[in-house]
Amino acid sequence: MILLKKTIFFFLYFCFVFSYGKAQEITQKLTFEEVLQLAREQSPEALLAKHRFRASYWQFRTYKANYLPSLTLSSTLPNLNRSFSKITMPDGSDAFVDRKLMNSSLDLSLTQNVSFTGGSFFIKSGLQRIDLLNDSIQTSFLSSPVSIGYSQPLITFNSFKWEKKIEPLRYEEAKKKYIASMEDVSLRAVNLFFDLALAQMNLQVATVNYSNNDTLHKISKGRYELGKIAENDLLQMEYSLLSSDAELNQSKLDLEVKKFKLRSFLGFNEKMNFILDIPSQIPALQVEVAKAIEEANKNNPEIMQYDLQLIESARDVAKAKAESRFNANLYASFGLSQSADNFEGVYKSPKTQEQILVGIQIPLIDWGLSKGKYKMAQSTQEVTKVTINQAKIDFEQDLYLKVMQFNMQNKQVAIALKADTISQLRYDVAKQRYYIGKIDVTALNIALTDKDIAKRSYISSLRNYWNYYFNIRRITLFDFEKKSTLSAEFDKLVE
């Protein structure tokens, strides 16, 4: 009795678990537009694109911060030193003296880089304290209430000037790269959608074919027993039934594989089941080549990268040229300072202090090293120009071909749809004629094969249409349906 109760308990438990698992599986019908939207919102690739843009955003913020005033507080609290040090005595001689001292300092500085000149302006304030730890502690203070100065390279390479040209353009490139990445996500979603759509259609076709072949096999068997068909025709129909059974099993497996790939791409778990609503309508679009090339030259991040390379090569030439000549630097400062034995006196009646320094570095003999670097930078710049000119020609030619191919797709879809309709009607007629013995099994199989090919060709034509369209969108970053440039809410991306 106890064994029976345990058996019933485990049976009910496994039934519950099985039914719960089945109940948890969610079947969702998705349109083409919904798949694209989900891919943009939650796919791992879309999240990666978002984080790549964030990295570029903070790099640009770092560049901008470099040209804002910088306030720094530095201190030494304290510095204890007990050692023998070399000291110059009042009579001019040197001696090693056992020194015991502790010093502390506090400095506040405000610095501002000047991009136009490449110099740096600063304001400083500081206080130092020294305690001599002898038999009695002797304390002294040194203050610098305010010190104003300017440091300026006179004849040298101005990196600030080139950063101001490069970094904003690099940030704009990052924006365009993000939008292009989202178009890559859409393009991947298009391919995975139609992979699953084709697998879904193949399963439907395989199911219908198996059912039809099973019926036809039974009819052929009866006709063979009546002596109306040869054994070869019966065997051929039996072979068709076995082939359709194998195709049905393979179609089921292929459907699960394609579902898994789309699920993974969209970021769903294994409990999500898809049924796709295949789009039957396509927009009647014709893209103008001139418009596509114009938008691509304005928006494509690859074109922006070419512009960056030209600026960077010009920067490298300017840097090599500056390094081949003599360098001069100017440093000037003016401030107030005072020293005293107590804190109260260190700020009384401060005295002025000035410093002007001009440093010059002249390369006398470098055996042509500087000239070689300059010539090499010039050659690299020329190579960059030629390479980019050719790349732009290839870019426009490739876009031209893609636009021409896309403009043919509307007609290709219409042809494929008509071929699908005709081949289905032809198969239906062939099947009825086979029922009444007007055609043999070979003619029927030819009609069946043509029908299946036409259905697959129709799905492929839809895939090609959207594939070419999103390829052109990705290159131009332009929506030809809405006639507007693609954009994104970049402020929300960095929140």
N, C-alpha and C positions, 0 to 999 in steps of 0.2 A: 504493500500500500504506500509506504514511504517512497519507494523507488518510482512508483507511478506518479506521485505528486511532484517529485523532483523533475521527472521527464516533462510533465505538463507545464511546470514553471519555466523551464529552459526553453520549451517550444514557444510559449507566449512571449518570453523575453526577446528571443531572436526575431519573432514576427514584429514586435514593437520597434526594435532597432531598425529592421529592414524598412518598415513602413515610414518611420521617422526620417531615415536617410532619403527615401524617395520623395517625401514631402518637402524636404529641404531643398531639393533641386529646383531651381527657378528657370522657367522657360520664358524668354523675352523675344518678342518680335521686333526687329530693328530695320529701319529704313536706311538707305544709303547715306542720307544727310545726318541721321542720328549716329551712325558709326563714325563719320568724320568728326562730329562734335565731341563724342566720347574720347576719341583719340587725342584731340587737342586739349581736352580738359584733364584727363587722368592717366594717359599712357605714360609708362616710365620714360620713354624717349622725350615726351613733352616736358616732363619734370627735369630731365637732364638739361634740356635747352634753356629752361628757366634759370637753373643754377649757373650755367655757363654765362648767361647774360649778367647775373648778379655779380659774378667775379669781375667781369669787365666794367660794370658800374662802379664797384669799389676801387678798381684801379684808376678810373677816371676821377673819382672823388679824391683819391690820394694825390693825383697830379694837381688838382685845383687847390688842395690844401697847402701845397708847396708854395703857392703864390699869395697866401693869406698871412697876416701877421702871426708870428709864433712867439708865445710868452713862455719862458722857461725859468724855473726856480731850481737852483742847485746849491748844495751845502756840503760842508765837511763837519761832522759833529761826533767826536772831535778827532784830531790826529795827534797821537802821543808818540814822541820820538825821543829815544835815549840812545846816544851813540857818540863816537868820536868823529868830529868834523874838522875839516881844514878851515881855519879862520885867519884872515889878514889882521895883524896887530896894528896899533896906532903908529908904530915906527916903520911900518911897511913890510915887516917880516911876516912869514907864515908860521902857524903853529897848529898842532892838533889838540883840540880842546874837547873835554868830556861835556857834551851838551845834554841837557834835560829840558825838554820843552813840550808844550801842548798847544796846538793852534786849531782854531775853528774859523769857518768862513760861511757866509751866506750871500748869494748873488742872485739877482733878478734881471733878466735880459729880455728885451723885445726886439725881434728881428723881422725884417721885411725884405724879401727878394724883389729885385726890379728886373722884370723880364726883358724890357726894351734895351737896357744897357748890359745886362748880365751881372750887375753888381748886387751888393747887399747893404742895406741900411740898418743900423742897430742903435738902441738906447739901453744903457746898463746902469745898474746901481748895486753897490756891494759893501760889505762890512767884514773885516777880519779882526781876529783877536789872537794874541800870542801871550802865553803864560810861561815864563822862565822858572823852572822848578829847581831853584838853588836852595840855600839855607832859608831864604825868604822868597816868597812868590812875587815876581815882578810881572805886572800885566801892562800890555800896551794894545791900543786899538788903531786901525787904519780904516778910514771910510772913504768911499767914493759915491757921494750922494747921487750924482748924475754924470753920465759920460755918453756923449753922442758921437757916432762915427760912421764911416762909409768905406766899404772895400770895393774896389773896381778893377777888374782886368782891363788894361788899356788896349793891348793888341793881342787878342787871343780868340779862341773859339767860344761863341756864345751859345751854350747848350739850352738856356732858357728860351731863346728865340726859336730854336728848332722844335723844342717840345711844344711850344704854343701852336705851331703849325701841324704837328703830327698827332698829338693826343686827342684833340677834339674830333679829328677825322677818324681816328681809331675807334673812338666811342660811337660815332655814327655808323661805322662799319659793324660794330658789335650789335647795334640795333637791327641793322639789315640782316645780319647773320641769324639773329633770333627769329625774325619773321621767315627767313628762308628755311630755318630748321623746322618751323611749324608747317611749312609747305612740304618739307620732306616727310613729316609725320603724316600729313594728309595723303601724300603719294603712296606711302607704305600701307596706309589704311585702305586705299583704293585697291591695291593688289591683293591684300588679305581678304577684303570683302568679296572680290570676284573669284578668288580661289575657293572660298567657301560657297559662293553662289553656284559656281560650276560643279562643285562636289554635291551640293544640294540637288541641282538639276540632274546630275548623273545618277543619283540614287533614285529620283523619280522616274527617269527613263528606264533604268535597270529594273525597277519594280514592275513597271508596265510591260516591258519586254518579256520579263520572266512569266508574268501572268498570261500574256498573249501566246508565248511559245508553249506554255503548258497546255493551253486550250488547243492550239494548232497541233501539238503532238498527239493529243487524244483523238482529234479528228483524223489525223494522218494514220494513226493506228487502226481506226475503224475502216478507213478507206483501203488500207493495205489488206485487211482481213477480207474485204469484199473484192479484192483483186483489181482495184481501180488505180493504184500507184505501185511502182516498183519498190523492191526492198531498199534500193539505194536512196530513194526519196525519203523513206521512213527513217533510215539511219542518219541522213543529213538533218532531218528535223529533230531527231533525238540529240544529235551533236549540238544543234542550235540551242536546245533546252539546257543542256549541260553548260554550254558557254555562257548563257544568260544567267544561270545560277551562280557560276563563278564570278561573273561581272557584278552581280548583285552583292555578293559577299565582299568583294574588293571595294565596291562603292560605299558600303557601310563603314568599312575601316578608313577609307580615304576621307569620308565626311567627319569622322571623329578626330582625325589628325588635323584637318583644316579648322575645326572648331577650337581645338586646343591652341593652335597658333594665334587665332584671332583673340581668344580669351586672354592668353598671355600678353599679347600686345596691348590690349585695352586695360590690363591690370585687374581682371576679374579672377575669382577663384574657380576651382573645378566644378562647383555646384551650378554655375551659370550655363544654360543651354540656349543656343541661338536659333532663331528661324528668320532668315533674311527676306525682306521684301525687295525683290529685284526691280530697279527703276525701269519703267517701260517708256518713259519720255525723256528726251534729251533736249537741251536748249539749242535752237538753230543759230549757232554762233559762227561767224566768219571773222577771223583775226587779221587785221591789216599788218603786213610785215613791217612797214615803216613805223607804225605805232608801237609794235612790240620791241623793235630795236631802240626806239627813243626811250621807252620806259625802262628797258634793261640797262641802258647807259646811265640813267638817272639813279636807279635803285639797286642794281645787282651788287652784292658785297664783293664779288670777284673783281668787278671794275674798280670799286673803291680800294681794293687791295693793290691793284696796279698803280693807282694814284699814290698810295702810300709808299710803294717801292720806289717810285720816281723821286718823291720828296726825300726819302731816306738815302738814296744814292747821291742826291745833291748835297745832303747834310754831310755825308762821308767825305765828299770832295772838299767841302768848306773846312771840315775838321783837319784833313790832311794838309791843306794849303796853310792853315793857321799854324799848324805844328812845324811847318818847314821854315817859318820865319822866327824872328826873335820875339820873346814874350816880355811884357811889362805889366806890373801890377801896382796899383796905388792904394795905400791905406792911410786914412786920416781920421783922427779922433780929437775931441775937445771935451774936457770935463773939469770937475771940481774934486779935490781930495783934501784930507786932513788926518793927522795922527795925534794921539793924546794918550795919557796914562789912564784915563777913565772914560766911561761911555758918554758922560755929559759933555765933555770937551771935544769929542771927536767930530762933532758937527758944528762947532763954533768957528767962524771966520775961515771957511775953506779956501784953499788956494787953487788957482787954475793949473791945469796940466794939459799939454798939447803933444800930439805925436803925428808926424807925417813921414810916411815911408814909401819910397818908390823903388821897386825891385825890377831888375832887368836880367833876362836870361838870353844869351846870344849863342846859337850853335855855330862854332867856328869850323870844325872839321867833323863831319859825320860820314864821310866816304859815300855820299849820295844816298844815304838811308832815307832822309826826309823826302828828297826828290822822287825816289823810287816809290814810296808810299803814296805820294800825290799822283804820280802817273798811273799807278795801279788803281787808285780810286777813280780816276778819270776813265780808264778802260772799263772798269766794272760798271760805271754809269752808262757808257755807250752800249755795252752788252745788254744791260737792263732795258734801255730804250728800245733796242731792236727786238728783243725777246717779247716785250710787252706789246709793241706794234703788231707783231705777228700773232700774238695771242688774241688781241682784240679782233683781228681779221677772222681768225678761226672761230672766235666766239660768235660773231655776227653771222658767219656762214652756217654754223651749227644751229643757231636760232632760226635762221631763214628756212632751213630744211624742216625743222620741227613744226614751224607754223604752216608750211606747205602740207606736211603730213596730217596735221590736225584738221586743216580745212577740207581734207578729203574724207574725214571720218563720218561726217553727217550722212553722206551718200552711202558709205560702206555699211553703216548701221541699217539704213533703209533697205539695202540689197539683202543683207543677212536676215532681216525680219521677214521679207517677202519669200526668200528661199526657205526659211523655216516653215512658213505657212504652206507653201506649195509642197514641200517634201512630206509634211504631215498628211496633207490631203492625198498625195500619191500613195503613201503607205496604207492609209485607210482603204483606198480603192483596191490596192494590190491584195490586201488581206481579205476583202470581200470576194474578190475574184478567185483567190486560192480556195475559199470555202466551197465555191461552186465548181472547182476544178478547171478553171480557165487558164491558170498559170501554174508553173511548177514552183518548187520550194526555192530554187536558185534565184528566180526573179523576185520572189518575196523577200529573200535575204538581202538582195541588192537594194530594194526599196527601204528596208529596215536600216541598213547601214547609212544610206544617204540621209534618212530622217535624223539619225543620231548625230551625224556629222554637222548637219544644218543647225541643230539645236545648240551644239557646242560652239559653232561658228558665230551664232548670234550673241551668246554670252561673251565670247572673245572680242567681238566688235564693240560691245558696250565697254569692256575693259580698256580696249585701245583708245576709245574716244576720251574717257576720263583720265587715262594715263597721260595721253598727249596734252590734255587741257591743264592738268595740275603740273606737268613738267614745264609748260610755258609760264604758268603762274609763278612757279618756283624761280624761274630765270628772270622774269620781269618784275616780280612782286607787285603785280597789277591784276585786279579783278575785272576781267573783260565782260562779265555779266552785268555787274553794277557800275562799270566804267569808273573805277576809283582805285587809288593806290592802296595797297595793303598796309595796315598799321597794327599797332598793339598798344595796350595801356601799360606803358613802361613804369609809371609811378606805382601801380599796384604790384608789379612784379618784384619790387625791392622792399615792399612793406614787410 
